[in-house]
């Protein structure tokens, strides 16, 4: 793939710092309720050959006035159309939890529509898409029960949960994101010809190692799994280790995988 220095603008990427020295773009897809800000520090913590591209979904950050998406059938084509101009150089996808399924489905849509694939797919804190969710949906719970579930999941800051005004602002977005992932229906297709590297938390009470091992079925290329210290949100607590592993993998002759 030819490297281009063209500049583009899209609401689907937030706080992107163009890096003309970069030889690869890493598109980062957030978990439910999260935004592009999750990945803001990654630009300064990953090697200079990587241009970090944090994906911003509707309903958060600079797009808070837009209604959040609740259906993959709507969101995935919109993401492909919005991000496609940035696939003019080698690229990889990283997604955590809901973001892993988004990254996976965007990769499949790119293959179907344009015969383009990422050089690497990194999936984090997420069971393989063909494995059904064993837990009942929570997006339609009453507010007290939903707040109880959020405390149990341990992904929402305590100070936010204890601030009623902030939670009134956040709950519609969280409900929409939970609806998006909890109504996701996997459709079988041929496996991707893309190396997949999976990450999971050793203390994750929701996602088992077998759940994550299932990603092996989604690639005809290499598959590997790293278990990191932490619960479902090891993305935050084991971030240094995670970024070291990402940098190491991306430094390995990316152009051979494109």
DAMOBEL-V108169 format. One record per residue. SS is DSSP state (A for helix, B for strand, O for the rest). BURIAL is + if it has 9 or more other C-alpha atoms within 8 Angstrom, else -. D_CENTER is the distance of its C-alpha to the mean C-alpha in Angstrom with 2 decimals. Layout:
SS,BURIAL,D_CENTER ; SS,BURIAL,D_CENTER
This chain:
O,-,23.41 ; O,-,25.41 ; O,-,24.13 ; O,-,24.80 ; O,-,25.42 ; O,-,25.19 ; O,-,23.57 ; O,-,21.65 ; O,-,20.57 ; O,-,17.94 ; O,-,16.71 ; O,+,13.15 ; B,+,13.01 ; O,+,14.30 ; O,-,16.44 ; O,-,15.94 ; O,-,18.78 ; O,-,20.25 ; O,-,21.37 ; O,-,24.13 ; O,-,24.47 ; O,+,20.98 ; O,+,21.00 ; B,+,17.27 ; B,+,14.31 ; B,+,10.89 ; B,+,8.30 ; B,+,5.45 ; B,+,2.92 ; O,+,4.49 ; O,+,6.09 ; O,+,9.30 ; O,+,11.73 ; O,+,9.80 ; O,+,10.10 ; A,+,10.06 ; A,-,12.65 ; A,-,10.49 ; A,+,10.38 ; O,+,13.94 ; O,-,15.73 ; A,+,13.91 ; A,+,16.14 ; A,-,19.18 ; A,-,18.06 ; O,+,17.09 ; O,-,19.94 ; O,-,21.29 ; O,-,20.62 ; B,+,16.86 ; B,+,16.02 ; B,+,12.85 ; B,+,11.43 ; B,+,9.33 ; B,+,8.33 ; O,+,10.58 ; O,+,10.82 ; O,+,14.44 ; O,+,16.09 ; O,+,15.06 ; A,+,16.22 ; A,-,18.47 ; A,+,17.64 ; O,+,18.80 ; O,-,21.76 ; O,-,19.84 ; O,-,19.37 ; O,+,15.86 ; O,+,15.04 ; O,+,15.79 ; O,+,15.83 ; A,+,13.54 ; A,-,16.76 ; A,-,16.81 ; A,+,13.30 ; A,+,12.43 ; A,+,15.76 ; A,-,15.52 ; A,+,12.30 ; A,+,14.09 ; A,-,17.22 ; A,+,15.92 ; A,+,14.12 ; A,-,16.69 ; A,-,19.15 ; A,-,16.86 ; O,-,16.80 ; O,+,20.39 ; O,+,19.79 ; O,+,18.00 ; B,+,14.22 ; B,+,11.33 ; B,+,7.60 ; B,+,5.30 ; B,+,2.10 ; B,+,4.26 ; O,+,6.55 ; A,+,6.27 ; A,+,2.63 ; A,+,4.26 ; A,+,7.04 ; A,+,6.18 ; A,+,5.69 ; A,+,8.69 ; A,+,10.61 ; A,+,10.43 ; A,+,11.74 ; A,+,14.38 ; A,+,15.37 ; A,+,15.91 ; A,+,18.06 ; A,-,20.01 ; A,-,20.69 ; A,-,21.05 ; O,-,21.18 ; O,-,18.63 ; O,+,16.04 ; O,+,13.71 ; O,+,15.57 ; B,+,13.03 ; B,+,9.97 ; B,+,8.46 ; B,+,7.23 ; B,+,7.65 ; O,+,9.59 ; O,+,9.60 ; O,+,12.79 ; O,+,13.34 ; O,-,13.25 ; O,-,17.06 ; O,-,17.70 ; O,-,18.54 ; O,-,17.60 ; O,-,20.77 ; O,-,20.59 ; O,-,22.05 ; O,-,20.06 ; O,+,20.22 ; O,+,19.35 ; O,-,23.08 ; O,-,24.59 ; O,-,27.15 ; A,-,26.19 ; A,-,27.84 ; A,-,26.18 ; A,+,22.71 ; A,+,23.34 ; A,-,24.59 ; A,+,21.43 ; A,+,19.33 ; A,+,21.77 ; A,-,21.49 ; A,-,17.71 ; O,-,18.20 ; O,-,15.03 ; O,+,17.08 ; O,-,19.56 ; A,-,23.06 ; A,-,24.62 ; A,+,22.41 ; A,+,23.30 ; O,-,26.91 ; O,-,26.98 ; A,-,27.91 ; A,-,27.61 ; A,+,24.05 ; A,+,23.06 ; A,-,24.84 ; A,-,22.62 ; A,+,19.34 ; A,-,20.22 ; A,-,20.06 ; A,+,16.46 ; A,+,15.59 ; A,+,17.73 ; A,+,16.14 ; A,+,12.56 ; A,+,14.19 ; A,+,16.21 ; A,+,13.39 ; A,-,11.91 ; A,+,15.44 ; O,-,17.09 ; O,-,14.79 ; O,-,17.30 ; O,-,16.63 ; O,-,19.00 ; O,-,20.29 ; O,-,20.30 ; O,-,21.32 ; O,-,18.97 ; B,+,17.07 ; O,-,19.09 ; O,+,16.21 ; B,+,16.11 ; B,+,13.39 ; B,+,12.98 ; B,+,11.85 ; B,+,11.97 ; B,+,13.39 ; B,+,15.55 ; O,+,19.26 ; O,-,20.05 ; O,+,17.34 ; O,-,19.67 ; O,-,17.37 ; O,+,15.83 ; O,+,18.51 ; A,-,18.67 ; A,-,19.91 ; A,+,16.91 ; A,+,14.67 ; A,+,17.56 ; A,+,17.32 ; A,+,14.62 ; A,+,17.74 ; A,-,19.01 ; A,+,16.33 ; B,+,17.61 ; O,+,21.12 ; O,+,20.31 ; O,-,19.77 ; B,+,17.74 ; B,-,17.57 ; B,+,16.42 ; B,-,16.62 ; B,-,17.47 ; B,+,17.16 ; O,+,19.27 ; O,+,17.99 ; O,+,16.92 ; O,+,13.60 ; O,+,12.71 ; A,+,13.85 ; A,+,10.98 ; A,-,13.74 ; A,-,16.89 ; O,+,16.42 ; A,+,14.63 ; A,-,17.57 ; A,-,17.59 ; A,+,13.92 ; A,+,14.43 ; A,+,17.71 ; A,-,16.36 ; A,-,13.81 ; A,+,16.78 ; A,-,19.13 ; A,-,17.27 ; A,+,16.69 ; O,-,20.34 ; O,-,21.66 ; O,-,23.06 ; A,+,19.93 ; A,-,22.37 ; A,-,23.51 ; A,+,20.26 ; O,+,20.05
